[in-house]
Amino acid sequence: MVTVYSVDDNSPAEKAGIKKGDVIQSINGNIVNDVLDYRFYIFEKRLKIKISGKSEIEIVKDEYEDIGLNFETYLMDKQRSCNNKCIFCFIDQLPKGLRQSLYFKDDDSRLSFLFGNYITLTNLTEQEAQRIIKMHISPINISVHTTNKELRCKMMNNRFAGECLKYIKEFNDAGIKLNCQLVLVPGVNDGDELKRSLTDLLSYKNVQSVAAVPVGVTKFREGLYPLKPFDKDSAKQVIDIFESFSEKPRRCFAADEFYLKAQIPVPGVDYYGDFFQLENGVGMISLFENDCYNAIDDLDASPKIKKTVATGAAAYDMMQRIIDKAKTKWHNLDVKVKKIENNFFGPEITVTGLLTATDIIDQLKGRDNGETLLLSDSMLRSEKDLFLDDKTPKDVENALNIKVVFNSCDGYEFIESLTK
């Protein structure tokens, strides 16, 4: 049962007499416990909604039309936290003083459906698995890490971590598409273990992608499992393993970071198919660079304002190539690229999205940055108001006395921001 927080004006729900505070028991005879139940059952054209203490309410609407009910949280109940103690957990190696939401470890299957989050399956009950199958929720994003059951239990410090891999087969057999993630730890689940995981996962026809990302190692690992980052040789070995699985269409990919560490060019956009794991940094460099080049060819502009682009070490070379290409078309373009070293987390963390306002301010203060500073909005939380270190965009503007403009990972948007 869920409680209505508010009702939209002139919505089907308001016209039917549903009010704030009403408790929904069922829709068309189906019990409603959370957002998945609610969203699944309101798609029908004719709804019979049972409200506690009231007679049944009937609503007739267009198929897929929302009925206008709002709830206190988007999940309608509390978000489920992770019950694993993974040896590679990034959250465990965060220092104190960051924005509070960063310390919450989510592992909620509903977030996989709603926002594309990855789940470990260890929080999933048999009843919830059957609900996913019944509703045919697809795709499901799964943090697998290894298909070796014993090794998975050790890596995740959870004795149930191996057994719950059974849900991959159940979902596959039910026709549910799966995207699988492997966080690779040198000497733990790479090498032969990686070959085993890829062989096992690619045997399922509904696994539409498998991607590996390198473990992130910050300088805040005192007292934690001893990890070492990938180097040039070990990163190349990972790429070679992925290249040995050359089925078409390609379903397995190494993240861009492996190519950068191995000093091997990232494959072109045709390599990545439908970019199923773009948010995992798989093909992101190729797609962004390709879109930027197309935008440069398409757009007419007359740049007048001096600007600085600040980016992480991983994206620096790509960003410099893009600016150099833009300057061949717009000779008056006055843009500099500044590589921001991640002093906050340590030199092994090179992605732009993990830069802090503190490092940006420290490394740009006193420089001639022009009139505008261009930053990626991946540095901010979803509300676009706070950096990782709890500072605001206004804090950066005030400290550097410059206008700050944020761009998404959209090549056309970025090129337009360069030329305005």
Helices and strands as residue ranges (DSSP letters): E 2-3, E 6-7, H 12-16, E 23-27, E 30-31, H 35-41, E 46-51, E 57-60, E 69-70, G 91-93, G 100-103, H 109-115, H 126-135, E 140-143, H 149-156, G 163-165, H 166-173, E 178-184, H 191-202, E 207-214, H 232-244, E 252-254, H 256-262, G 269-272, G 278-280, H 284-298, E 307-312, H 313-329, E 335-340, G 352-354, H 357-364, E 372-376, G 377-379, H 393-400, E 403-407, H 411-419
